[in-house]
Amino acid sequence: MIDRRRLLLGAAGAGLLAGTAGLSPAVAQSSGALPPRLSVGEPPLPLALVYRGPASVPGCPESVATLLQTSPRPFRTAFVGPKEPLKITRAVLDTATVYAQPGGGSLSSAWSVMQPHANVIRNWVSGGGNYLGFCLGGYLAGATPGFNLLPGDTWQYITASNATVKTTAATRITVKWRGVERTLFFQDGPAFALNRNHTAQVLATYAGGQPAAVVADYAAGRVGVVGPHPEAHAGWFRADGVSPTNAIHPELGHDLIETTVYG
């Protein structure tokens, strides 16, 4: 469903370093270990855990981490995954405010990796956690297959009869974000099919009106998902031969984060 993006790891790393420049060491932390406190006697910034592993591709987790670090109310970040010091367990999730599932890879292969963790993630969100899903992470928030965190499901936007993008290749897409047209990096991202009586907030829509970014309650927790990639930096565009002009909008990703976590 989603082609693997050949992302230049060097470009992604450069973008990560650029995104953390000027931040305190605690904010810039993106290793697998839990970040340190800001200073003696000062409480730490809230922790966001970002998945990194075979259900993502290099560059995507790092870009999501940068987005969280540079949000108006920033997070310290740590990676979780099978080859990271931190694993996806309830005890680890309970140390965090946010769990973020980045993009990259195919839904079927990603689900085979993530299915063993589905109940842990679902129960944590239900108890008050915040889930953020970007592209593939948005698909995984759905039900067929996925964590079943949404008031509805997901589907492949490019299959819509009125889709403005019909290719699985990396490209640009224009959506309406809070009613204003914005262009973003896109690669076979989901649309969100919401139940008729849903109470979710639709932050963005595709040209045909299909939800492209959604924030919804899940029991005591919250879920924020997006089909395009507001976390994409210029390196993503260069790696895929796509123009970044007027298409880099981290502020939209920050809007998704802020709306999900703080309402």
C-alpha positions, -999 to 999 in steps of 0.1 A, spaced: 0 0 0 29 24 8 61 22 -12 93 23 8 107 58 5 144 59 -4 154 86 20 190 99 22 200 91 57 226 118 56 201 144 47 177 132 74 205 134 99 214 169 88 177 180 92 177 165 126 208 184 136 193 216 122 161 211 140 179 207 174 204 235 170 201 261 197 180 238 220 192 227 254 208 192 256 177 178 272 155 190 244 179 179 217 182 144 231 170 117 207 189 86 218 173 54 231 181 64 267 158 85 287 169 122 284 183 139 315 166 166 335 171 202 322 189 213 354 192 204 390 158 209 407 140 217 374 114 191 362 121 176 328 101 185 297 74 159 289 87 128 272 77 117 237 86 82 226 92 78 189 91 43 173 122 34 153 126 0 137 115 -22 109 80 -7 108 96 26 96 123 38 73 155 58 82 148 95 84 111 93 93 116 87 131 143 113 133 121 139 116 92 132 139 115 136 168 127 169 156 91 181 151 84 172 187 115 188 200 108 221 182 71 222 190 58 254 208 57 234 240 87 212 233 93 176 242 124 156 250 124 125 228 137 90 230 134 62 204 117 29 212 119 -3 191 134 -38 188 170 -26 184 166 4 208 175 4 245 139 12 252 112 -13 241 75 -10 237 62 -20 271 36 -6 294 63 4 319 82 24 293 51 40 278 40 50 313 71 73 315 58 93 284 32 118 274 33 109 237 39 78 217 46 87 180 44 62 151 63 76 120 59 68 84 77 45 60 72 10 47 41 -10 38 11 -14 60 11 -52 58 47 -56 68 45 -29 94 14 -45 110 32 -79 112 59 -61 133 35 -40 154 6 -64 160 23 -80 191 24 -45 206 -12 -35 197 -28 -42 230 -1 -25 250 -3 7 229 -41 6 228 -44 1 266 -19 29 272 -38 54 250 -71 43 266 -57 51 300 -47 87 291 -18 85 266 -14 105 234 -8 87 201 6 106 171 5 88 137 22 102 105 13 86 72 19 49 79 14 57 116 -20 71 106 -29 39 87 -18 19 118 -42 39 140 -71 24 119 -87 -10 123 -81 -30 91 -54 -37 101 -42 -15 130 -45 -5 166 -82 5 162 -78 39 179 -100 59 156 -138 66 155 -138 49 121 -110 36 98 -84 45 72 -83 40 35 -59 47 6 -65 83 -6 -50 78 -40 -78 53 -49 -104 81 -46 -121 89 -79 -114 126 -73 -79 122 -58 -55 149 -69 -26 124 -65 -28 89 -82 8 77 -77 25 59 -49 57 78 -56 68 107 -35 52 139 -45 35 171 -33 -1 175 -23 -23 205 -14 -47 202 14 -69 226 33 -55 229 68 -80 248 90 -95 261 58 -62 274 43 -45 257 14 -11 243 23 12 221 2 30 192 19 52 162 11 31 131 3 36 95 -4 5 73 -5 -9 86 28 -42 76 43 -76 94 43 -97 89 74 -132 74 72 -149 87 103 -181 73 117 -213 93 111 -217 104 147 -180 110 154 -168 139 176 -133 141 161 -118 174 151 -108 174 114 -78 197 111 -72 192 73 -90 178 43 -79 167 8 -92 185 -22 -122 163 -24 -132 169 13 -118 136 27 -102 140 61 -64 143 59 -56 152 95 -77 142 125 -76 145 163 -100 123 182 -106 111 218 -99 74 226 -114 67 261 -92 89 284 -65 94 257 -61 113 225 -51 103 189 -37 127 163 -31 114 128 -21 129 94 -18 115 59 7 139 44 41 147 60 43 180 79 75 167 95 93 166 61 123 188 57 141 198 25 163 167 25 132 145 19 123 165 -12 158 165 -26 162 127 -20 131 121 -41 136 148 -67 106 168 -55 105 206 -52 103 218 -16 92 253 -26 64 264 -3 59 228 9 78 227 42 53 234 70 65 221 104 40 245 120 12 223 108 28 193 125 31 215 156 -6 222 153 -13 185 152 8 179 183 -6 208 203 -42 200 194 -37 163 203 -18 168 236 -32 200 249 -66 203 232 
